[in-house]
Amino acid sequence: MAFWPEFAASNWGREFVAGGFGGVAGIISGFPLDTLRIRQQQVKAGSAVSILRNVVSKEGPAALYRGMGAPLVSVTFQNAVAFQIYAVLSRAFDDPSISATDPASYKAVALGGVGTGALQSLMLTPIELVKIRLQLQNNSNAKLHQADPYKGPVSVAKNIFKTEGVKGMYRGLTITLLRDAPSHGVYFYTYEYLKEQLHPGCRKSGQESLNTTLVAGGLAGVASWVSCYPLDVIKTRLQAQSMSSLPKYTGILDCFRRSVKQEGYRVLWRGLGTAVSRAFVVNGATFCSYEIALRSLFNKVSIPIENAI
């Protein structure tokens, strides 16, 4: 175990550990809204409020957390790796003449975010596939594809391996990559830019207030979701279908064309209100937990709650 103290003391180790704390906070705080978003995207089921009432009355409040096991178990590693990759790539894309003590340029931040999103999609695709199948299993549309209810994430994964093989676990990889690469560029750029605007000089000093982190992180999440939302709707529909029965869509373009033809262009934005509400909560919590862990666990620096805003 001698490796762990040395790793945690390194810059990469700090990003890894703090990112893990941020990921857990984000999943727990926003999962019920994520379940509502997924159900809104899949079928024409009414507003978020009507879906919420229907789910709670027919399936119980616990249904809002169905499917959380898969992302929660993996999110510490996934989010930790994402923050670590971002830290490395944002420096790699930066001007070599810039001092390591200075913050990365906004261009490097955006490019680092794009690279992070692209690499993260390899980890995220199987996790989101399992999560979506669980979140939709009691949905009437999903019942057409699944006779017996899944008992949990392991049950879903086994079923996919059995009926679709290893390739089935990566259903939706292309659309996830197209969604996550640019949206992560928007995400990290918006966060760094807003943080500096709300608390001038904090990118260099590292002493932004908790309120600044919460607002900048929340708005960064909103911006990234707005930028990629139509792709997310297509991704949900593609990953919801199983190859064990006749698939409804043959690919990304087919899903786009048929969805728009049957339900109009508004379908590409269905559930956006729920998504941006969740995005603000989740990403505000993620960045706050990340910054608190980074400073409290390693730098032993107190975090001002009220400062610039």
C-alpha positions in Angstrom: 0.0 0.0 0.0 3.0 2.3 -0.1 1.9 3.4 -3.6 -1.3 5.1 -2.4 0.3 7.9 -0.2 2.7 8.8 -3.0 0.0 8.8 -5.6 -2.4 10.9 -3.5 0.4 13.4 -2.8 1.1 13.9 -6.6 -0.8 16.4 -8.7 -2.4 13.6 -10.7 -3.4 11.8 -7.5 -5.0 15.0 -6.1 -7.1 15.5 -9.2 -8.1 11.8 -9.1 -9.3 11.8 -5.5 -11.0 15.2 -5.7 -12.7 14.2 -9.0 -14.1 11.1 -7.3 -15.7 13.1 -4.5 -17.2 15.4 -7.1 -18.6 12.6 -9.1 -20.4 11.0 -6.1 -21.9 14.3 -5.1 -23.2 14.9 -8.6 -24.8 11.5 -9.0 -26.6 11.5 -5.7 -27.9 15.1 -6.0 -29.3 14.8 -9.6 -30.4 11.2 -10.2 -34.2 11.6 -9.7 -34.2 14.4 -12.3 -32.1 12.3 -14.6 -34.7 9.5 -14.4 -37.5 12.0 -15.3 -35.3 13.3 -18.2 -34.8 9.8 -19.7 -38.5 9.0 -19.5 -39.4 12.3 -21.2 -37.0 11.7 -24.0 -38.1 8.1 -24.7 -41.9 8.6 -25.1 -44.5 11.3 -25.2 -45.4 11.1 -21.6 -46.3 14.6 -20.6 -44.5 17.1 -18.3 -41.9 16.3 -15.8 -44.4 17.0 -13.0 -47.0 14.5 -14.4 -44.3 11.9 -15.0 -43.1 12.4 -11.4 -46.6 11.9 -10.0 -47.1 8.9 -12.1 -43.8 7.2 -11.2 -44.2 7.9 -7.4 -47.9 6.7 -7.3 -47.4 3.6 -9.4 -43.8 2.5 -8.8 -42.9 4.3 -5.5 -40.3 7.0 -4.8 -37.5 4.4 -5.0 -38.2 4.1 -8.8 -36.6 7.6 -9.2 -33.3 6.0 -8.1 -33.6 2.9 -10.2 -30.4 2.4 -12.2 -28.3 4.5 -9.9 -26.1 1.6 -8.8 -24.2 1.3 -12.1 -23.1 5.0 -12.3 -22.6 5.3 -8.5 -20.3 2.3 -8.3 -18.3 3.5 -11.3 -18.6 7.3 -11.0 -15.7 7.7 -8.5 -13.3 6.2 -10.9 -14.9 7.6 -14.0 -15.1 11.2 -12.8 -11.7 11.0 -11.1 -10.2 9.9 -14.4 -12.0 12.6 -16.3 -10.7 15.4 -14.1 -7.2 13.9 -14.2 -7.3 13.7 -18.1 -8.6 17.2 -18.3 -5.8 18.5 -16.1 -3.2 16.7 -18.3 -4.7 17.7 -21.7 -5.4 21.3 -20.8 -1.6 21.7 -20.1 -0.6 19.6 -23.1 -2.6 21.9 -25.5 -1.3 25.1 -23.8 1.6 27.3 -25.0 4.8 25.7 -23.7 6.1 29.2 -22.7 3.3 29.6 -20.1 4.5 28.9 -16.6 3.1 25.8 -14.8 2.0 28.1 -12.0 -0.2 30.2 -14.3 -3.7 28.9 -15.4 -4.1 27.3 -18.7 -5.3 29.5 -21.6 -9.0 29.4 -22.5 -8.1 27.8 -25.8 -6.2 25.0 -24.0 -9.1 24.6 -21.6 -11.6 24.1 -24.4 -9.4 21.6 -26.3 -8.6 19.8 -23.1 -12.3 19.5 -22.5 -13.0 18.1 -26.0 -10.3 15.5 -25.5 -11.6 14.6 -22.1 -15.1 14.1 -23.4 -13.9 11.9 -26.3 -11.9 9.6 -24.0 -14.6 9.5 -21.3 -17.2 8.3 -23.8 -15.3 5.0 -23.9 -16.0 4.5 -20.2 -19.4 6.2 -20.2 -21.2 4.3 -23.0 -21.6 0.9 -21.2 -22.6 2.6 -17.9 -25.2 4.8 -19.5 -26.6 1.9 -21.5 -27.2 -0.1 -18.3 -28.6 2.9 -16.5 -31.1 3.8 -19.3 -32.3 0.2 -19.6 -33.0 0.2 -15.9 -34.6 3.6 -15.9 -37.0 2.6 -18.7 -37.9 -1.0 -17.7 -41.3 -0.1 -16.3 -42.0 2.2 -19.1 -44.7 0.8 -21.4 -42.5 1.4 -24.5 -39.7 -0.5 -22.9 -41.9 -3.5 -21.9 -42.3 -4.2 -25.6 -38.6 -5.2 -25.7 -38.2 -6.7 -22.2 -40.5 -9.4 -20.9 -38.9 -9.9 -17.5 -37.9 -7.0 -15.3 -34.2 -6.5 -14.6 -33.2 -7.0 -11.0 -30.3 -4.6 -11.1 -27.3 -3.4 -13.2 -25.6 -6.8 -13.1 -28.8 -8.4 -14.5 -28.9 -5.8 -17.3 -25.2 -6.4 -18.2 -25.6 -10.2 -18.2 -28.7 -9.9 -20.5 -26.9 -7.6 -22.9 -23.8 -9.9 -23.1 -26.1 -12.9 -23.6 -28.3 -11.4 -26.3 -26.1 -8.9 -28.0 -22.5 -9.9 -27.1 -19.6 -7.5 -26.1 -20.5 -5.2 -29.0 -23.9 -4.7 -27.5 -22.3 -3.1 -24.4 -21.0 -0.3 -26.6 -24.3 0.4 -28.4 -24.5 4.2 -28.8 -20.7 4.8 -28.6 -20.6 6.9 -31.7 -23.5 9.2 -30.6 -22.0 9.4 -27.1 -18.7 10.5 -28.6 -20.4 13.1 -30.8 -22.3 14.4 -27.7 -19.5 14.4 -25.1 -16.5 15.7 -27.0 -17.8 19.1 -27.9 -20.0 19.5 -24.9 -17.1 18.9 -22.5 -15.2 21.6 -24.4 -18.1 24.0 -23.7 -18.3 22.7 -20.1 -14.8 23.4 -19.0 -14.4 26.6 -21.0 -17.7 28.0 -19.5 -16.6 27.0 -16.0 -13.2 28.6 -16.1 -14.5 31.7 -17.9 -17.4 32.3 -15.5 -15.3 31.6 -12.4 -12.8 34.3 -13.5 -15.6 36.8 -14.3 -17.3 36.2 -10.9 -14.1 36.3 -8.9 -11.3 38.1 -10.8 -7.9 36.6 -10.3 -9.1 33.3 -8.7 -7.9 31.1 -11.6 -4.3 32.0 -10.6 -4.8 32.3 -6.8 -7.1 29.3 -6.5 -9.1 31.1 -3.8 -12.5 31.4 -5.4 -15.5 31.3 -3.0 -17.8 28.4 -2.6 -20.6 30.5 -4.1 -18.5 31.3 -7.2 -17.8 27.6 -7.7 -21.4 26.7 -7.3 -22.7 29.2 -9.8 -19.9 28.8 -12.3 -20.2 25.0 -12.1 -24.0 25.0 -12.3 -24.1 27.3 -15.4 -21.3 25.4 -17.1 -23.4 22.3 -16.8 -26.4 24.1 -18.2 -24.4 25.5 -21.2 -22.9 22.0 -22.0 -26.4 20.3 -21.9 -28.0 23.0 -24.1 -25.1 22.6 -26.6 -25.6 18.8 -27.0 -29.2 18.1 -26.0 -30.6 16.9 -29.4 -27.8 14.4 -29.6 -28.7 13.2 -26.1 -32.3 12.6 -27.1 -31.1 10.5 -30.1 -28.6 8.6 -27.8 -31.4 7.7 -25.3 -33.6 6.3 -28.0 -30.8 4.3 -29.6 -29.6 2.8 -26.3 -33.2 2.1 -25.1 -33.7 -0.5 -27.9 -32.5 -4.0 -27.6 -31.2 -6.1 -30.5 -32.9 -9.2 -29.0 -36.1 -7.9 -30.7 -36.6 -6.0 -33.9 -34.9 -2.6 -33.4 -37.0 0.5 -34.1 -34.0 2.5 -35.4 -31.1 1.3 -37.6 -28.7 4.1 -36.7 -28.2 7.8 -35.8 -29.6 9.3 -39.0 -32.6 6.9 -39.1 -33.4 7.7 -35.5 -33.2 11.5 -36.2 -35.4 11.3 -39.3 -38.0 9.0 -37.9 -38.3 10.9 -34.6 -38.6 14.3 -36.3 -41.1 12.9 -38.9 -43.3 11.3 -36.3 -43.1 13.9 -33.5 -41.7 17.1 -35.1 -38.5 19.0 -34.3 -39.7 19.8 -30.8 -39.0 16.2 -29.9 -35.2 17.0 -30.0 -35.7 19.4 -27.1 -38.2 17.3 -25.1 -37.1 17.2 -21.4 -34.7 20.1 -21.8 -36.1 22.0 -18.8 -35.6 18.9 -16.6 -32.1 18.4 -18.0 -30.9 22.0 -17.3 -32.4 22.0 -13.8 -30.6 18.8 -13.1 -27.4 20.1 -14.8 -27.2 23.2 -12.5 -27.7 21.1 -9.4 -25.4 18.2 -10.4 -22.5 20.3 -11.7 -22.7 22.9 -9.0 -22.4 20.0 -6.5 -19.7 18.3 -8.5 -17.4 21.3 -8.7 -18.1 22.4 -5.1 -17.2 18.9 -3.9 -14.2 18.7 -6.2 -12.8 22.1 -5.0 -13.6 21.3 -1.3 -11.8 18.0 -1.5 -8.9 19.4 -3.4 -8.2 22.1 -0.9 -9.4 20.5 2.4 -7.7 17.1 1.9 -4.5 18.3 0.4 -3.8 22.0 0.9 -5.6 22.4 4.3 -6.9 25.8 3.1 -10.2 27.1 4.3 -12.8 27.9 1.7 -14.6 31.2 1.8 -18.3 30.9 1.4 -19.1 34.5 0.6 -16.6 36.5 -1.2 -17.1 37.8 -4.7 -20.8 37.0 -5.1 
